[in-house]
Structure formats: C-alpha cells, structure tokens
Amino acid sequence: MKAGLEIKISNYTLYAMIAAVLIVLAMFFFVGFGNNVAVLKKIAPNSKVEYQDASGNKIKCADGDFVPHEAAKKIQEESGANAEFELNADKSFKLLSSPEYTDKLIYLMYILTIVPIVIIVIYAIWNLALRIIDNPSKAFKSLIPLLLFIALVGICYACAGTDSVIVNEKPYEDSFWLKWTSAFLLIQYVLLVLCVVLTIVSLSGVVKYLINKVKYS
C-alpha cells in the first residue's frame, strides 16, 4: 500500500511538472516578443546609473545590461554622457526584442533545479535514518561514496586558483567565485576521467567474458 502511494505521488508530481513546463514554454515561444530593450554599452567611471521598473523598484545598471527602451531614453536624458548605449547609424537606440515571459522561464529552471535537490537531500537523510535504525554498520558504509565526494571537493577547492579572467573585455577579479569556478572545473575533469576509466574497465570485463564464452563453447 505504501509503495503504491509513493508511485501515485511520483506520477502526479511528474504530470504537474510536465504541465508546468509545457505552459511556460508555450508562454515563452507563442505570447510574443514585444519587450524591447536597449543595450547599455558603457558607464562612465564613478557614475551611478539606475532606473525604476514597473513595480517602482530601483534597478542599478552595469556595463552590458539590457535596459527597457523607455527607461533607456530616460537614462540617456538624465545621465547624458555617463551612460553610453549601442546606437544605430541614425543615432537611435539599437533595440533588441526579448520574449515577454523570459523571467518566468528562468524562474521555472530555478524551481526544477532546486526542488529536486531538496527532495533528494531530504529522502537521503530519511533513508539514512531508517538504515541506522535497522543496521548501523551498513548505514555508515553507505556514506563512504558521499565522504569520498566531499573529500574530492575539498581537494579540488584547495588546488583551485584565483587568477582573474577577462569578461566582456574587463578583468573579473572576484576571488570567491573564481576559486569555486576553478574548483568545479577540476571536479568535472576528475569525474570525467573516472567515468572514462570505469567505462573501459567495464567494457574490458564484457570483452573478456565474450572471449571466454567463445573459447569454451
């Protein structure tokens, strides 16, 4: 009965996620591209450039930002030379047209990423607690892969560098994110190498089995 209830909940959750994805994708692709934005190319040093969104919130601008057309015109009038936008040959704003529901699609991606992680963590903790109650020795053995992964993260983080990189023709020097980005890249490289090695080992076992089967058949 419990297994059947879990399967039903899993199925309903899957159906709800599929419905949400289809609705948001339909809104993203078919509602329209009426949200014109101008590209803020450059802000003068020590200048504060901002605008108010539809809700009245003040939005600070940075180089390369996409600014709503009406807000861009107001910024240009108030800031003058402090804000430089990309212009057409006739000196008008170079406008881009973005889907009106882009933010909804981004929020959906956040939900589809964060919610499964939370569910997996909760399920793992709950499952571990049940295993500890039933068989503590096996429960702690099941933690070995997790502990090895944590150790891998720690080693890669310790080996990661903080060298600045060029982003949008400007040096990016935030040491925190540079170190973590470098660490994640190292983790990916290590896991990729492990996958290749384990795949070769697995295939070698299959080949060996087939050779023995042909040899002794």
N, C-alpha and C positions, 0 to 999 in steps of 0.2 A: 504493500500500500504506500509506504514511504517513498520507494523507488518510483512508483507510478506518479506520485505527486511532484517529485523533483523533475521528472520528464515533462509533465504538463507545464510546470512553471518555466522550464527551459524553453519549451516550444513557444509559449505565449510571449516570453521575452524576445525570442528570435523574431517572431512575427511583428512585434511592436517596433523593434529596431529596423527591420526591413521597411515597414510602413513609414517610419520617420525619415529614413534615408531617401526613399522614393519621393516623399512630399518635398523635402528640402531641395533635392536635385531638380525636381520639376519647377520649383520656385526660382532656383538659380538659373536654369537654362531657358525657361519659357516666359517668365514675367516681363523681362525687358532689360535693356542696357541704357537707362535714362539718367544714370548718375554720373554726370560729367565732372571730372576732376582735372586740376592743373598740377603740373609737376614743379615743385619748389626746388630749383637747381642749386641755389647758394644763399646762405645767410651771412651778412657781414659779421666780423668778429665782435663779440661782446654785445650783440644785438638780441633783443627779446621779441620774438615773433609768435603770435598766438591768434586764435580766432574762437568764436563761440559756435558750438554745434547746435542742432535743433532743440536740444534739451536745456540749453543755456550754460553748458559746461565749457570751461576754457580749455582749449587744446593747444599745447605748446608744439611748435613746428621745429623740424630739424631738416638738414640738407637731404634732398631726395624724397621728401614726403609728398604724398598725394593730397592735395587740398581741394575741397569743394569749390566749384567755379565761382560762386557768389562770394565765398569767403576769400578766395584768391584776389578778386577785384578789390575787396575792402582792404586786404593786407597791402596790396600794391598802392592804394591811395594813402593809407596811413603810414606805412613804413618807408615808402619811396625806394631809395637805393639800398636800404638794408635787406630787402628780400628780392632775390633775382629769380624769376620764373623762366622756364623754357618758352620761347616765343616762336611764332611762325614768321614767315618772310614779311608779312604785313604788320608785324609787331603786336599781333593779338596773341592771346594765350594759346599755347599748344595743349589742346584738351585731349584727354583720354576718356573713354567711356567704359565704366565698370558695371557689372551686374548689380542690381539694387539689393540682392539678398546674399552678397558675398559674406557679410558678417555672420549671417545665420548658418551658412555652410561651415565657416570656421568654428563657430560655437559647437556645431554638431560633431566636428572632428575632435574637439576637446572632450566632449562627453563620451564619444566612442573610444577614446584613448584612456581617459581617467577612470570611468566607471568599471570597465573590465579589470583594470589593475587593482582597484579597490576590492572588487568581488573576489579576485584570485587571492589576494592577501588575506582577506577575512576567511575564505574557505581553507587556505593553507594553515592558518592559525587554529581554526576549529578542528581540522583533520589531525593536526599535530597533537592537540589536547586530547582527542579521543585515543590516539595511538599511545600516548604516555600513560593513560589510564589502563589500557589493555596490555601493552607490552613496552615498558620504558626503554629497554635495550634496543629494540628495533626502531623505536621512535627517534632516538638520538642518532642512530646510524643513518636514518633518512635525512638528517640535517647536514650530512657531510658534503653533498653537492652544493648546498647553499653556502656553507662555510668556505668551500673552495672558491666559489664565485666572489664572495666578499673579499677573500684574500687576493684574488686576481684584480679586483677593483682597486684595492689598497696599493698593490704593487704598481699597477699602471698609473695611478694618480701620483705616486712618489716619483715615477720615471718621467712624467709628463713635463713638458716645458711651458714657458710663458712668453715665448718670443712674439712680438707684435706682428700683425698681418695687415695687409692693405685691403680696405673695404671701401668701395665707392671712391677710390683714389685718395683715401685718407687712412692714416695708420690707426688701427684698433688696438688699444693697449690695456683693456680691462683684464688684469691678471687672473681674476677668479674664473671668468668664463673661458679664457684662453687655456688655462690649466685643465679645466674639466673637459673642454672640447678635445684637447690633445689626449686626455685620459680615455675618453670614449672611443677615439680613433684607435688607440692602442688595444683596447679591449676587443674591438671589432676585428683587428688584424689577428690577435691571438685566437679568437673563436673561429675565425675563418680558416686559419692554419689547422686547428684541431679538427674542424669538420672535414677538411681535405684528407688529413691523416687517418681519421677514423673511417672515412669512406673507403680509402684504399685498403685499410686493414679488413674491413667488412667484405669488400669485393674479393680480396685475396682468399678469404675463407670460402667464399662461394666457388671461386675458380678451383681451389684445392679439392673441395667436395665433388665438383663435377669431374675433375681428373680422376679421382679415386673411384668414383662410380663407374666411369667408362673403363678404367683399368681392370676392375674386379668384376665387371658384368659379363 
